[in-house]
Amino acid sequence: MDDKNIRDQGGFYDSSKTDRIYLKSVWENIKPFVKGRILDIGGNDGSLLDFYKTKNKKYILDITKLALKKAKRRGYKTYFCDMHKLPFKDSFFDTVLLINTFEHSHNPFGLLKGIKRVLKPNGVVIIDVPNARSVRQIYNLVFHGDPLPSGNSILFSKNPNHFFHYTSNLLCSVLKLSGFEKVKLFGKPPVKQPFNGLFRMMPGLSSMFATDIIAVSSK
């Protein structure tokens, strides 16, 4: 991604607000796997890492200057750069997060190669992507011609927002082909009713109501 692309997308994200209720639901699902020094790629202003109570071990990389300024004022170590060019030494992190970020990568294999480099032995990568086979995505595809609002937005007609739409099988394959092992996959329950209730009441159809797919994998 070139500098102009970073500026254009960053300008859009600077104007958006993080949904704390959603982030809390993400954290409740991933917290059993988070450990040690952590890098949140696409971490915005640090609202997700606020739930991680360990001090002085939290790093945020993003293309949103305004959000990074807020995160820095709150004590986070921040980096403004392309996620495909991680400015960290080898074997530096215990955990790397990609929460609603991986689908923004035009080069997922290159991104995972960089993440594998900066992870310690037995380090963990945690990825959360929109579920391409969810009821919401299918509805938006049928009635809008594209999985809006969680697909390529019209605001990104020149600079695509989501480059890939992931299913569980595709996400698992990409991780394993990149050399990650012991891939654990599960769906994140929807925040809103009645979909949250349907997710829990109908385990056989939970993949249809899961808004996100979460993958946890070790180096």
C-alpha positions as CSV (number, residue, x, y, z in Angstrom):
1,M,0.0,0.0,0.0
2,D,1.5,3.3,-1.0
3,D,1.6,6.5,1.1
4,K,-1.3,8.1,-0.7
5,N,-3.5,5.1,-0.1
6,I,-2.5,5.2,3.6
7,R,-3.4,8.9,3.8
8,D,-6.8,8.5,2.0
9,Q,-7.9,5.5,4.2
10,G,-6.5,7.0,7.3
11,G,-8.5,10.2,6.7
12,F,-11.7,8.2,6.6
13,Y,-11.0,6.2,9.8
14,D,-10.0,9.3,11.7
15,S,-13.6,10.4,11.4
16,S,-15.1,7.2,12.7
17,K,-15.8,6.2,16.3
18,T,-15.1,2.8,17.8
19,D,-18.1,0.8,19.1
20,R,-17.0,-0.1,22.6
21,I,-19.8,-2.6,23.1
22,Y,-18.6,-4.5,20.0
23,L,-15.0,-4.3,21.2
24,K,-16.0,-5.7,24.6
25,S,-17.7,-8.6,22.9
26,V,-14.5,-9.2,20.8
27,W,-12.3,-9.1,23.9
28,E,-14.5,-11.6,25.9
29,N,-13.9,-14.0,23.0
30,I,-10.1,-13.6,22.6
31,K,-8.9,-12.8,26.2
32,P,-8.2,-16.5,27.1
33,F,-5.5,-16.5,24.3
34,V,-3.8,-13.1,24.9
35,K,-0.5,-13.1,26.6
36,G,2.6,-11.1,27.2
37,R,3.8,-8.2,25.0
38,I,1.1,-7.5,22.5
39,L,0.9,-5.7,19.1
40,D,-2.6,-4.6,17.9
41,I,-2.4,-4.0,14.1
42,G,-5.1,-1.6,13.2
43,G,-5.6,-0.9,16.9
44,N,-7.0,2.6,16.3
45,D,-6.9,4.6,19.6
46,G,-6.3,1.6,21.9
47,S,-9.9,1.1,22.9
48,L,-9.6,-2.7,22.5
49,L,-6.3,-2.9,24.4
50,D,-8.0,-0.9,27.3
51,F,-9.4,-4.3,28.3
52,Y,-5.9,-5.8,28.6
53,K,-4.7,-4.7,32.1
54,T,-1.0,-5.5,31.7
55,K,1.0,-2.3,31.6
56,N,3.9,-1.2,29.4
57,K,3.6,-4.1,27.0
58,K,1.0,-2.8,24.5
59,Y,1.8,-1.6,21.0
60,I,-0.5,-0.2,18.4
61,L,0.2,0.1,14.6
62,D,-2.3,1.9,12.4
63,I,-2.7,4.3,9.5
64,T,-4.9,6.7,11.5
65,K,-2.9,9.6,12.8
66,L,-5.6,11.2,14.9
67,A,-6.4,7.9,16.6
68,L,-2.7,7.2,17.2
69,K,-2.3,10.6,18.8
70,K,-5.1,9.7,21.3
71,A,-3.5,6.3,22.0
72,K,-0.1,7.8,22.6
73,R,-1.5,10.4,25.0
74,R,-3.0,7.4,26.9
75,G,0.4,5.7,27.2
76,Y,0.4,3.3,24.3
77,K,3.5,2.8,22.1
78,T,2.3,3.8,18.7
79,Y,3.5,3.3,15.1
80,F,2.1,5.0,12.0
81,C,3.0,2.7,9.0
82,D,1.9,0.1,6.6
83,M,1.1,-3.2,8.3
84,H,3.0,-5.0,5.6
85,K,6.2,-3.4,6.8
86,L,6.4,-4.1,10.5
87,P,9.2,-2.0,12.1
88,F,10.0,-4.4,14.9
89,K,12.9,-6.8,15.5
90,D,12.5,-10.6,15.2
91,S,10.8,-12.6,18.0
92,F,9.6,-9.4,19.8
93,F,5.9,-10.1,20.5
94,D,4.0,-12.8,22.4
95,T,0.7,-11.9,20.8
96,V,-0.3,-10.1,17.6
97,L,-3.9,-9.0,17.0
98,L,-5.6,-8.4,13.7
99,I,-9.2,-7.4,14.7
100,N,-11.2,-6.5,11.6
101,T,-7.9,-5.7,9.9
102,F,-6.8,-8.8,8.1
103,E,-9.5,-8.4,5.4
104,H,-7.9,-4.9,4.6
105,S,-4.7,-6.6,3.5
106,H,-4.1,-6.8,-0.3
107,N,-1.2,-9.3,0.5
108,P,-2.3,-11.6,3.4
109,F,0.6,-14.0,2.9
110,G,3.1,-11.2,3.0
111,L,1.4,-9.8,6.1
112,L,1.5,-13.2,7.9
113,K,5.1,-13.7,7.0
114,G,5.9,-10.4,8.7
115,I,3.8,-11.3,11.7
116,K,5.5,-14.7,12.0
117,R,8.9,-13.0,12.0
118,V,8.1,-10.6,14.9
119,L,6.4,-13.3,17.0
120,K,8.3,-15.2,19.7
121,P,8.5,-19.0,19.5
122,N,5.1,-20.2,20.5
123,G,3.7,-16.7,20.0
124,V,0.1,-16.4,19.0
125,V,-1.7,-14.5,16.2
126,I,-5.4,-13.8,16.7
127,I,-7.4,-12.8,13.7
128,D,-11.0,-11.5,13.7
129,V,-12.7,-11.1,10.2
130,P,-16.3,-10.6,9.1
131,N,-18.0,-13.9,8.4
132,A,-18.6,-14.1,4.6
133,R,-21.3,-16.6,5.1
134,S,-23.3,-14.8,7.8
135,V,-27.0,-13.9,7.2
136,R,-25.9,-10.2,7.3
137,Q,-23.3,-10.6,4.6
138,I,-25.6,-12.7,2.4
139,Y,-28.4,-10.1,2.8
140,N,-26.2,-7.2,1.9
141,L,-24.8,-9.1,-1.1
142,V,-28.3,-9.9,-2.4
143,F,-29.9,-6.5,-1.8
144,H,-26.9,-4.2,-2.2
145,G,-24.7,-6.1,-4.7
146,D,-21.8,-6.2,-2.3
147,P,-21.4,-7.1,1.4
148,L,-22.0,-3.6,2.7
149,P,-21.4,-2.3,5.3
150,S,-18.7,-4.7,6.0
151,G,-17.3,-5.1,2.5
152,N,-15.9,-2.7,-0.1
153,S,-17.5,0.5,0.8
154,I,-18.5,3.1,-1.8
155,L,-16.2,5.5,0.2
156,F,-13.3,3.3,-1.0
157,S,-14.2,3.1,-4.7
158,K,-10.6,4.1,-5.6
159,N,-8.9,2.6,-2.5
160,P,-10.6,-0.7,-1.7
161,N,-11.5,-1.3,2.0
162,H,-11.9,-5.1,2.1
163,F,-9.8,-7.0,-0.4
164,F,-11.0,-10.5,0.6
165,H,-14.1,-12.0,2.1
166,Y,-13.2,-14.9,4.4
167,T,-14.9,-18.1,5.3
168,S,-13.6,-20.4,8.0
169,N,-12.0,-22.7,5.5
170,L,-10.3,-20.0,3.6
171,L,-8.9,-18.3,6.7
172,C,-7.6,-21.6,8.1
173,S,-5.9,-22.5,4.8
174,V,-4.2,-19.1,4.6
175,L,-2.8,-19.5,8.1
176,K,-1.6,-23.0,7.5
177,L,0.0,-22.2,4.2
178,S,1.8,-19.4,6.0
179,G,3.3,-21.9,8.4
180,F,1.1,-21.3,11.4
181,E,0.0,-24.4,13.4
182,K,-2.8,-25.5,15.6
183,V,-5.4,-23.2,14.1
184,K,-8.5,-22.8,16.4
185,L,-11.6,-21.3,14.7
186,F,-14.8,-20.2,16.2
187,G,-17.6,-17.8,15.5
188,K,-18.2,-14.6,17.5
189,P,-21.8,-14.2,18.7
190,P,-23.7,-11.2,17.4
191,V,-24.1,-8.3,19.9
192,K,-27.7,-7.5,19.0
193,Q,-30.9,-9.4,19.6
194,P,-32.5,-11.5,18.2
195,F,-29.4,-12.8,16.5
196,N,-27.5,-13.3,19.7
197,G,-30.2,-15.5,21.0
198,L,-30.5,-17.4,17.7
199,F,-26.7,-18.0,17.8
200,R,-26.9,-19.6,21.2
201,M,-30.2,-21.5,20.7
202,M,-29.3,-23.0,17.4
203,P,-25.7,-24.3,17.5
204,G,-26.1,-26.2,14.3
205,L,-26.8,-22.9,12.5
206,S,-24.5,-20.7,14.5
207,S,-22.2,-20.1,11.6
208,M,-25.0,-18.3,9.8
209,F,-25.5,-15.9,12.8
210,A,-21.9,-15.4,13.7
211,T,-20.9,-11.9,12.6
212,D,-17.2,-12.6,12.8
213,I,-14.8,-15.5,12.4
214,I,-12.0,-15.7,15.0
215,A,-8.9,-17.6,14.4
216,V,-6.2,-18.3,17.0
217,S,-2.9,-19.8,15.9
218,S,0.6,-20.4,17.2
219,K,3.9,-19.8,15.4
